Amino acid sequence: MAVPKRKVSKARRDKRRSNVWKLDTPNLIACPHCHELIKPHTVCSACGFYDGKEVVKKEAEKANEA
């Protein structure tokens, strides 16, 4: 059975438990078209716009047009 050879110091233990290595939350921006929060440089999932152009046709907009 594996047993530690030496006591782990408080500094080493606390360094391991610290939040230094944990990931940050992604940055979110407001979509300029519909003002939904989205990740930068991605197509908006709510309206389908990217860089001021419609890239993906959304079903909700199709229903409104009919």
Sequence and secondary structure as in RCSB ss.txt:
>XXXX:A:sequence
MAVPKRKVSKARRDKRRSNVWKLDTPNLIACPHCHELIKPHTVCSACGFYDGKEVVKKEAEKANEA
>XXXX:A:secstr
    SS   HHHHHHHHSSTTS      EE TTT  EE TTS  TTT EETTEE S  HHHHHHH 
